[in-house]
C-alpha cells in the first residue's frame, strides 16, 4: 500500500508520502525513498511497487532527458525500454 498527498500553492508544490515497504504478509519491512525531486527538470518522481526501482528510474530520466517537454514526449518509450532492460529483476520481485 502506498499513499501520496500533493498540495499545490502559488509558489510551491508539496509532496507528502509514506515511506513504508511491506512484506507479502502486509507487515512493514523497511522504510525508504518513494519520491525523488528533480528541480532542474521541473518535476518529482513518485513510485509505488518495488521500492528498489525509484532511484534507477530517476537516474535514467535524468540521464535521458534535458527538459520536462522531452520527458512528456519520450516517457512512454523510456519506461518500456527500462522495463525490458530490468524485466528479470521485476520477475524476481513478483
C-alpha positions in Angstrom: 0.0 0.0 0.0 1.3 3.4 -0.9 -0.1 6.9 -0.4 0.8 10.4 -1.7 -0.6 13.8 -1.0 0.1 16.6 -3.4 -0.6 20.2 -2.4 -0.2 23.0 -5.0 0.2 26.5 -3.8 1.1 29.7 -5.8 4.8 29.3 -5.5 5.3 25.8 -4.3 4.2 22.2 -4.6 4.3 19.9 -1.5 4.5 16.2 -1.8 3.9 14.0 1.3 4.1 10.3 1.1 4.6 7.3 3.3 8.0 5.6 3.2 6.9 2.1 4.1 7.7 -1.0 2.2 5.7 -4.1 3.1 6.3 -7.8 3.1 3.9 -10.1 1.3 2.1 -10.6 4.7 1.4 -6.9 4.9 3.9 -6.2 7.6 6.2 -3.2 7.4 9.6 -4.5 6.3 11.5 -1.2 5.8 11.3 2.5 5.1 12.8 4.0 2.0 12.7 6.6 -0.7 9.5 6.8 -2.9 9.9 10.4 -4.1 12.9 11.9 -5.9 12.9 15.7 -6.5 14.3 16.8 -9.9 14.0 20.6 -9.8 16.2 21.1 -12.9 13.5 19.2 -14.8 10.6 20.9 -13.0 9.3 17.6 -11.7 9.4 15.0 -9.0 9.1 11.3 -9.5 6.9 9.2 -7.2 6.9 5.4 -7.4 4.9 2.6 -5.9 5.5 -1.1 -6.1 9.0 -2.4 -5.8 11.0 0.2 -3.8 14.3 -0.7 -5.5 13.2 0.9 -8.8 12.8 4.5 -7.6 16.4 5.7 -7.8 17.3 3.8 -11.0 14.2 5.2 -12.8 15.1 8.8 -11.5 18.7 8.3 -12.6 17.6 7.1 -16.0 15.3 10.0 -16.5 18.0 12.5 -15.5 20.5 10.8 -17.9 18.0 10.6 -20.8 16.2 13.9 -20.8 17.2 17.6 -20.5 13.8 19.2 -20.3 10.4 18.5 -19.0 9.0 18.7 -22.6 11.4 15.9 -23.6 10.1 13.8 -20.8 6.5 14.4 -21.9 7.2 13.2 -25.4 9.7 10.4 -24.5 8.5 8.9 -21.3 6.4 6.1 -22.8 9.4 4.8 -24.8 11.7 5.3 -21.8 9.5 3.3 -19.4 9.0 0.4 -21.9 12.8 0.2 -22.5 13.5 0.5 -18.8 11.1 -2.4 -18.0 12.6 -4.6 -20.8 16.1 -4.0 -19.5 15.1 -4.8 -15.9 12.4 -7.4 -16.6 14.3 -10.2 -14.8 14.5 -8.1 -11.6 10.8 -7.5 -11.7 10.1 -11.2 -12.1 12.2 -11.9 -9.0 10.1 -9.4 -7.1 6.8 -10.9 -8.1 
